[in-house]
Amino acid sequence: MRVGLVGTGRIGESHAAAVAARAEVDELVLADADGARARDVAGRVGAHVAGAIDTLLHPGAVDALVVTAATSAHAELILAGVRAGIPVFCEKPVAPTVAETVDVLREVDKRQALVHIGFMRRFDAGYAEARRALRDGELGELHRVHAVTCDAAPPPAEYLPTSGGLFRDCLVHDFDILRWVTGREVVEVHAYGANRGADYFAAADDVDTAAAVLRMDDGTLATVQGSRYNGGGYDVRMELAGSAGTVAVGLDGHAALRSAEAGVDFPSQDPYREFWSRFAPAYGAEIAAFLSAVREGGPSPCTVADALEAVLVADAAERSRRAGRPVRIEEVRP
Ligand SMILES: NC(=O)c1ccc[n+]([C@@H]2O[C@H](COP(=O)([O-])OP(=O)(O)OC[C@H]3O[C@@H](n4cnc5c(N)ncnc54)[C@H](O)[C@@H]3O)[C@@H](O)[C@H]2O)c1
């Protein structure tokens, strides 16, 4: 299999290494707007470099395309791949706006194209086990869900203006996995934000800390909390409580908290500091699932339609925290 990868920045290099390690991949060809960066990464992961990005985007150029470029380039690259008949994996988000996401969705649906959007938590063993336990009835009737995503340290100021804000950039992962684990849709969000760290968050019209209450279509209540500042470490967890039991995702030896109870020495290992070390197996499984879908002709493990639903929840949360009132998902659906 010949795979093209566009965007060899922070996550692109890690994905390139994961693709290059797959036995079914005979050749990996990299491209980036910054050619020197593509050459550096190619040297480190054992890949080739494309003469120009366009050479990867015509029919038959590659068997599969991986898009890990900056968000502003996603929609154009997905559409170029789809129009050339090439299956595409693209990091989240599909596009900077809902309107552009809908445009991509229309084209993908029209062509019945295989496009996989990178919500890697769907490939994490803990979330998969929580989903199974809920589906198999081990939790009984689900009553509440609590999800947390906290970065150990904030991104630099220059990241914020194009990030989309805390809900779209970061908590969108919680909104996607909430839908995937529960199999239910969010109908309403009431969100709050706060600025507890550097002034540059407020200057970018963003918040560094947030909490939201979500109402699901079966009456389940969910809470989602997030922060760009978490002294305890990179903290990603989810708790699902039902009439017959409770299950927790991310409550392992690396959990970024300590017990206040005497004599309890759990968790005993150092907390994760960032997303790649926490989710490395999930990122690997995600790429493997994409390549498997390419070989077998689909279906996509995480569609553009899924990505749209997650971003609508994020948009509703953003509107809610600004307006200071609950916002229904239907209010933000175009
Ligand atoms: N799923 C996750 O957990 C996760 C984590 C981090 C980042 N991401 C997503 O991955 C994407 C990349 O993030 P990053 O942190 O690696 O960013 P980055 O800034 O480190 O890298 C982006 C790369 O894209 C290149 N680029 C920009 N425009 C391009 C274009 N038009 N054509 C080709 N190359 C172009 C840049 O030169 C750069 O090398 C973002 O969309 C981000 O939302 C997802």
The ligand as a Tripos MOL2 file, in Angstrom:
@<TRIPOS>MOLECULE
LIG
   44    48     1     0     0
SMALL
NO_CHARGES

@<TRIPOS>ATOM
      1 N1         -6.6240   14.1720   17.6790 N.am      1 LIG1
      2 C1         -5.8020   14.8030   18.4670 C.2       1 LIG1
      3 O1         -5.6270   14.4210   19.6010 O.2       1 LIG1
      4 C2         -5.0270   15.9750   17.9620 C.ar      1 LIG1
      5 C3         -3.9330   16.4120   18.7090 C.ar      1 LIG1
      6 C4         -3.1780   17.4760   18.1890 C.ar      1 LIG1
      7 C5         -3.5280   18.0720   17.0010 C.ar      1 LIG1
      8 N2         -4.6140   17.6300   16.3150 N.ar      1 LIG1
      9 C6         -4.9870   18.2700   15.0420 C.3       1 LIG1
     10 O2         -3.9430   18.0170   14.1020 O.3       1 LIG1
     11 C7         -3.7480   19.1380   13.2610 C.3       1 LIG1
     12 C8         -2.2840   19.5460   13.2690 C.3       1 LIG1
     13 O3         -1.9220   19.9340   14.5700 O.3       1 LIG1
     14 P1         -0.3830   20.0820   15.0150 P.3       1 LIG1
     15 O4         -0.4090   20.3220   16.4740 O.co2     1 LIG1
     16 O5          0.4100   18.9430   14.4740 O.co2     1 LIG1
     17 O6          0.0150   21.4320   14.2620 O.3       1 LIG1
     18 P2          1.4770   21.9160   13.8060 P.3       1 LIG1
     19 O7          1.3730   23.3910   13.6780 O.co2     1 LIG1
     20 O8          2.5270   21.3220   14.6780 O.co2     1 LIG1
     21 O9          1.6660   21.2700   12.3430 O.3       1 LIG1
     22 C9          0.8880   21.6580   11.2400 C.3       1 LIG1
     23 C10         1.7050   21.3980    9.9800 C.3       1 LIG1
     24 O10         0.8520   21.6360    8.8550 O.3       1 LIG1
     25 C11         1.6530   22.3020    7.8640 C.3       1 LIG1
     26 N3          0.7150   23.0020    6.9770 N.ar      1 LIG1
     27 C12        -0.0410   24.0900    7.2340 C.ar      1 LIG1
     28 N4         -0.7980   24.3860    6.1630 N.ar      1 LIG1
     29 C13        -0.5310   23.4460    5.2090 C.ar      1 LIG1
     30 C14        -1.0150   23.2140    3.8950 C.ar      1 LIG1
     31 N5         -1.9480   24.0010    3.3410 N.pl3     1 LIG1
     32 N6         -0.5170   22.1510    3.2210 N.ar      1 LIG1
     33 C15         0.4190   21.3460    3.7810 C.ar      1 LIG1
     34 N7          0.9170   21.5230    5.0190 N.ar      1 LIG1
     35 C16         0.4400   22.5700    5.7300 C.ar      1 LIG1
     36 C17         2.5520   23.2250    8.6560 C.3       1 LIG1
     37 O11         3.6670   23.6190    7.9030 O.3       1 LIG1
     38 C18         2.9120   22.3180    9.8390 C.3       1 LIG1
     39 O12         4.0670   21.5350    9.5680 O.3       1 LIG1
     40 C19        -4.7080   20.2340   13.7600 C.3       1 LIG1
     41 O13        -5.8280   20.2610   12.9210 O.3       1 LIG1
     42 C20        -5.1060   19.7800   15.1520 C.3       1 LIG1
     43 O14        -6.4380   20.1400   15.4940 O.3       1 LIG1
     44 C21        -5.3630   16.5880   16.7690 C.ar      1 LIG1
@<TRIPOS>BOND
     1     1     2 1
     2     2     3 2
     3     2     4 1
     4     4     5 ar
     5     4    44 ar
     6     5     6 ar
     7     6     7 ar
     8     7     8 ar
     9     8     9 1
    10     8    44 ar
    11     9    10 1
    12     9    42 1
    13    10    11 1
    14    11    12 1
    15    11    40 1
    16    12    13 1
    17    13    14 1
    18    14    15 2
    19    14    16 1
    20    14    17 1
    21    17    18 1
    22    18    19 2
    23    18    20 1
    24    18    21 1
    25    21    22 1
    26    22    23 1
    27    23    24 1
    28    23    38 1
    29    24    25 1
    30    25    26 1
    31    25    36 1
    32    26    27 ar
    33    26    35 ar
    34    27    28 ar
    35    28    29 ar
    36    29    30 ar
    37    29    35 ar
    38    30    31 1
    39    30    32 ar
    40    32    33 ar
    41    33    34 ar
    42    34    35 ar
    43    36    37 1
    44    36    38 1
    45    38    39 1
    46    40    41 1
    47    40    42 1
    48    42    43 1
@<TRIPOS>SUBSTRUCTURE
     1 LIG1         1 GROUP 0 **** ****
